[in-house]
Amino acid sequence: MDFRRMTMSDITLDLNEIYRSMGYPDPGSPAEDMKLVVEVLLERFAAVCHPQFRYIESTVEGLSPKGIIMKGLSGADKYLLFIATAGIEFQQEIDRIAEEGDIVKVYAADLIGSEIAEATVRECVKAIEADYAPLGVSNPYSPGYCGWVLSEQREIFSRFGEQTCGVKLNDSCLMYPIKSVSGIVSVGEKVEKREYGCAICGRKDCYKNRLKNIKK
């Protein structure tokens, strides 16, 4: 098991991904006023946020990730489950932003939060790669994507006991703080970091595919 509590300076955000999520096909094309909103929000979050992650060795017994995911996990000698979150401090700050009533800021803060969570997952994977070198480490995969049912987050969380980085599940298996991610990676001599199935997947209910269409 490993746990890291970080500051914003410990993670690397992909600003291009934030702007793509806003619908800008060219990350360099956002209006200056939107770029200013993002810059101001990043300064606010940098002052208070502590992203964190924890991972544990486990098994896939009791879990049922589907075809594309299992292909991505193939070759495993070990499986690791993880929980990563932008943190309760981010949640508190975005709640304050919502109270200010500026819907543009709320919209931008929500997308920034998603990228903070994803950047935290990337740091988690980097830590796994360092701890398990020279073994290969797969990409991370999460319930709710590629046919893996969201309700299996209950099983993932049960294996962490009380050590869930402060993240809780509600009755619908949604996480709080909201900008949190749970999932699995595989580790092994034969594990390869395969390209995500988004390039070939045609699911119309997946936001990654909607973004893929925007980029064209």
C-alpha positions in Angstrom: 0.0 0.0 0.0 1.2 3.5 -0.8 -0.3 6.9 0.0 0.7 10.4 -1.2 -0.8 13.8 -0.2 0.5 16.5 -2.5 0.2 20.1 -3.4 -0.7 21.5 -6.8 3.0 22.0 -7.6 3.4 18.2 -7.4 1.1 17.5 -10.3 1.2 18.5 -14.0 -2.0 19.8 -15.5 -2.8 19.5 -19.2 -4.3 22.9 -19.9 -4.9 21.9 -23.5 -7.2 19.1 -22.2 -9.1 21.7 -20.1 -9.7 23.9 -23.1 -10.6 20.9 -25.3 -13.2 19.9 -22.7 -14.7 23.4 -23.1 -15.2 22.6 -26.7 -12.2 24.5 -28.2 -10.9 22.3 -31.1 -7.7 24.3 -31.0 -6.3 24.6 -27.4 -4.7 27.8 -28.4 -8.0 29.4 -29.5 -9.8 30.3 -26.2 -10.9 33.9 -25.8 -8.6 36.0 -23.5 -11.4 36.4 -20.9 -11.7 32.6 -20.6 -8.0 32.2 -20.3 -8.0 34.8 -17.5 -10.8 33.0 -15.7 -8.8 29.7 -15.8 -5.6 31.4 -14.6 -7.4 33.0 -11.7 -9.0 29.8 -10.7 -5.7 27.9 -10.9 -4.2 30.4 -8.5 -7.1 29.9 -6.1 -6.8 26.1 -6.2 -3.0 26.2 -5.9 -3.4 28.1 -2.6 -5.6 25.4 -0.9 -5.7 22.1 -2.8 -4.0 18.9 -1.7 -4.6 16.1 -4.2 -3.9 12.7 -3.0 -3.9 9.0 -3.9 -3.6 5.6 -2.4 -3.1 2.2 -4.0 -3.1 -1.4 -2.8 -2.3 -4.8 -4.2 -5.5 -6.8 -4.8 -7.2 -9.2 -7.2 -9.9 -9.0 -9.9 -12.0 -11.6 -8.1 -15.4 -10.0 -7.4 -14.8 -7.4 -10.1 -15.9 -7.7 -13.7 -14.1 -5.2 -16.0 -15.1 -6.0 -19.6 -13.3 -6.8 -22.9 -11.4 -3.6 -23.8 -10.3 -3.2 -20.2 -9.3 -6.8 -19.7 -7.2 -6.6 -22.9 -5.5 -3.5 -21.5 -4.8 -5.3 -18.2 -3.5 -8.5 -19.9 -0.2 -10.0 -18.9 -0.7 -9.2 -15.2 1.3 -10.7 -12.4 -0.3 -8.4 -10.0 -3.3 -6.1 -9.9 -3.4 -2.8 -8.0 -6.5 -0.8 -7.1 -6.3 2.9 -6.5 -8.3 5.9 -5.3 -7.2 9.4 -6.4 -8.9 12.7 -5.6 -8.5 16.4 -6.0 -9.3 16.4 -2.3 -11.8 17.9 0.1 -10.0 21.3 0.0 -10.8 21.5 -3.8 -14.4 20.5 -3.0 -14.7 23.3 -0.4 -13.2 25.8 -2.8 -15.5 24.9 -5.7 -18.5 25.1 -3.3 -17.4 28.7 -2.4 -17.1 29.5 -6.1 -20.6 28.2 -6.6 -21.9 30.5 -3.8 -20.4 33.5 -5.7 -22.9 32.9 -8.5 -20.7 33.2 -11.5 -21.7 30.4 -13.8 -18.7 30.8 -16.0 -16.3 30.3 -13.1 -18.3 27.3 -11.9 -18.2 25.8 -15.3 -14.4 26.4 -15.7 -13.7 25.2 -12.1 -15.6 22.0 -12.7 -13.4 21.2 -15.8 -10.2 22.2 -13.9 -11.2 19.8 -11.1 -11.6 16.9 -13.6 -8.1 17.6 -14.9 -6.7 17.8 -11.3 -8.2 14.4 -10.6 -6.7 12.9 -13.8 -3.3 14.5 -13.1 -3.4 12.9 -9.7 -4.1 9.5 -11.3 -1.1 10.1 -13.5 1.1 10.7 -10.5 -0.3 7.5 -8.9 0.7 5.5 -12.0 4.2 7.1 -11.9 4.5 6.1 -8.3 3.5 2.5 -9.2 6.0 2.4 -12.1 8.8 3.5 -9.7 7.8 1.1 -6.9 7.4 -1.9 -9.3 10.3 -1.2 -11.7 11.4 -2.9 -13.9 7.9 -4.5 -14.4 5.5 -3.1 -16.9 2.5 -1.1 -15.7 -0.8 -0.8 -17.6 -2.9 2.3 -18.1 -5.4 2.9 -15.4 -9.1 1.8 -15.9 -12.1 2.8 -13.9 -15.7 1.6 -13.3 -18.2 3.4 -15.4 -16.2 3.2 -18.6 -16.0 0.6 -21.4 -18.9 -1.5 -20.0 -17.5 -1.8 -16.4 -20.5 -1.2 -14.2 -20.2 1.8 -11.8 -21.6 -0.1 -8.9 -18.4 -2.1 -8.6 -16.9 0.9 -7.0 -18.5 -0.5 -3.8 -16.2 -3.6 -4.0 -13.1 -1.4 -4.7 -13.8 0.8 -1.8 -14.5 -2.1 0.5 -11.0 -3.3 0.0 -9.5 0.0 1.2 -11.4 -0.1 4.5 -11.3 3.4 6.1 -8.2 4.4 4.1 -10.0 5.9 1.1 -8.2 9.3 0.9 -11.3 10.8 2.5 -13.5 9.8 -0.5 -16.9 8.4 0.2 -19.5 6.7 -2.0 -23.2 7.7 -2.1 -26.1 5.3 -2.7 -25.6 5.8 -6.5 -21.9 4.9 -6.3 -20.9 8.5 -7.0 -17.9 9.8 -5.2 -17.5 12.7 -2.8 -15.4 14.8 -3.2 -16.8 14.8 -6.7 -13.4 15.1 -8.4 -12.2 11.7 -7.5 -11.3 8.5 -9.4 -11.1 4.9 -8.5 -9.8 2.1 -10.7 -7.3 -0.6 -11.4 -3.9 -1.1 -13.1 -2.0 -4.3 -13.8 1.7 -5.0 -13.2 3.9 -7.7 -14.7 6.8 -8.6 -16.9 4.4 -9.0 -19.9 2.3 -6.0 -19.2 2.3 -3.3 -21.9 0.8 0.1 -21.8 -1.7 -0.3 -24.6 -3.5 2.6 -26.3 -6.9 3.3 -24.8 -9.7 1.7 -26.7 -11.2 5.1 -27.4 -9.7 5.1 -30.9 -11.9 2.1 -31.9 -14.8 2.3 -29.4 -18.1 3.7 -30.8 -20.0 4.2 -27.5 -22.1 7.3 -28.0 -22.6 7.9 -24.3 -18.9 8.3 -23.6 -17.5 11.8 -23.2 -14.2 10.8 -24.6 -15.9 9.9 -27.9 -17.7 13.3 -27.9 -14.3 15.0 -27.5 -12.8 12.9 -30.2 -15.5 14.2 -32.6 -14.8 17.8 -31.5 -11.1 17.4 -32.4 -11.9 16.4 -36.0 
